Amino acid sequence: MIYQANDFGRELLGELNRGYDVVRISRWAMATYMKYSGSTDPSLDGEIMKIVAMEEGPEFEMTEEQLREVAQRLMA
């Protein structure tokens, strides 16, 4: 079974509803990436890695609003 973009979008929205914390969300995205490694929609890998990279520095961070937009786009 392939982990779809809408699955990740829905789960990302759930994480954001728990609160906006760049480190926690970044680490959650990495754990999700590892959990479904090899069984994700190929177009999803880049989207996940953008979120993973947020922990690497402020230049990579997305605002809560930007992350919510990503989640909505992935769920569409």
N, C-alpha and C positions, 0 to 999 in steps of 0.2 A: 504494500500500500504506500502510495506516495504522499508525503506531507505537503499539503497544498498551501499556497499563499494565503487563502482565506482562513485557514487554520491558524497560521502564524499571526495574521492580523487580528483575529478574535482574541488570541492569547495575549498579544501585545496590549490590546485595549484593556484586558483584565489586569495586567501588570500595572498599567498606568492608573487604573482605578484604585489600586492599592497605595498609590502615591508616586510622585515623580522623584526618582532617585537615580541619577545617571549611572552610578556604579552598580547598583542592584539590577537595573534594567539591562545594562551591558552584560553583566555576568549571567543573567537569565538567558539572554539571547545566545551567548556562547554555549551554555548548557543545552539549550534547545538545538543549536546547530550540531553539537556533538551527539546528542541523543538520536537525531534523525539523519546523521551523516550517511550519505550514499542513497538516501531515499527521499530527498527533497526535490521539489520542482526545481529544475536547473535555474530558472529565472529568479528564484527566491534566495539563492546563496548570497548574491551581491547585496540584497536588501538586508539580510541578517547581518552580514559582515559590517555594514555601515553602522549598525546599532552596536555591534561588538566594539568597534573602534572608538566609540564615544569615551571609553575609559582611558584612552591614550592621551587625551589632552583637551583643553577647552576649544581648540580649533576644530575638533571633530564632534563636539556636542551638538545635539539637536534640542530645541526647546520642547516642552511638553506639547505645545500646540503642533509643532512639526511632527512629532511622533504620533500624535493622534491622527494627523492627516495621512501619514504613512499607513497606519492601521486601517483607516477607512478605505484608502485606495486598494490595499491588498484584499480587503473583504469584498470589494465590488466585483 
